[in-house]
Amino acid sequence: MPNFVIALLLIFVFGVTLRWLPISSFTDPFDDPVAGVRSLTLPAITLGLALSAVITRTLRSSLLDTLSDDYVRTARAKGLSDWAVVRGHALKNALIPVVTVLGLQLGTLIGGAVITEYIFALPGVGRLVVDAVFARDYPLVQGVVLLITVGFIASNLLVDIVYGWLDPRIRYA
């Protein structure tokens, strides 16, 4: 489901029907921690729900593939428990595709944040770029796009560094 549909459903259920969480007010968490967390709960769930589904599916598929490898079978033959085999041997190798998906999903997360910030009336970079587009402030739009691009490049660099930590066989010349 797209982020705006998830956001509207969460607003209807938790804001309108149950009245548990505020719909569109923002409170700085440093001013009032409880109200700040309450005001950021719905946007955080909106952004995290779709991303968590993709990551969970990728981790499950990669872990099932890794658990059928020879070194996992050898570790089980040595008498290690299932938890020790998964934690000590299989998980680190299964995380490489998950890290790739996380790095690539950052662009989707940023795009979803623009819509989510606008729906929940949150101050942020997404709201800034939407207001700049409506005001035809093209230098501001270019600056925000440049900032987002630098963040995306930095996340891809971080993904490459994490590759080297997860799998020491990966070397960069």
Order of alpha helices (4+ residues) and beta strands (2+ residues): alpha-alpha-alpha-alpha-alpha-alpha-alpha
